[in-house]
Amino acid sequence: MGVKGDSFPKGAKGYRLWLDRGRRVKLEPDLSWWDSGRCVFVGDVKYKVTAGTGAKNPDAYQVLAYTVATGLETGLLIYAEGEVEEHVHDIQGVDKKIEVRTLDLSLEPDHLLTSIRSIADGIRVRSMRERPAA
């Protein structure tokens, strides 16, 4: 199943995504998938070098904000491999999860694409649970 470009816009372009009811805190996730005007997946990609082995607090807060604003249970945070360990953060008090995944950017292009497809397959499966009923 392919996804049309307008269903997977960078920064949720064309869709209104706000953290607050007063619409003062606009959110622009790197990754979002929209179906019939409803977000069925949200995530963020970090292109920076980090220190340590865990997701950085501001990054986790950012993805948590996306899940709160979209009403989704899970958000995805992607780093370059070696920056963090893959993990699922189960956030207390709000029934949200932040899945941390990594990509080994030193792989040959074919192998890197295979890794990206694996992440995309997980997104596809998760989003099927979030899609509006027909």
PyMOL commands that set and color helices and strands:
alter all, ss='L'
color gray80, all
select helices_A, chain A and resi 5-7+10-12+57-70+109-130
alter helices_A, ss='H'
color red, helices_A
select strands_A, chain A and resi 31-35+38-45+74-80+87-91+96-103
alter strands_A, ss='S'
color yellow, strands_A
deselect
rebuild
show_as cartoon
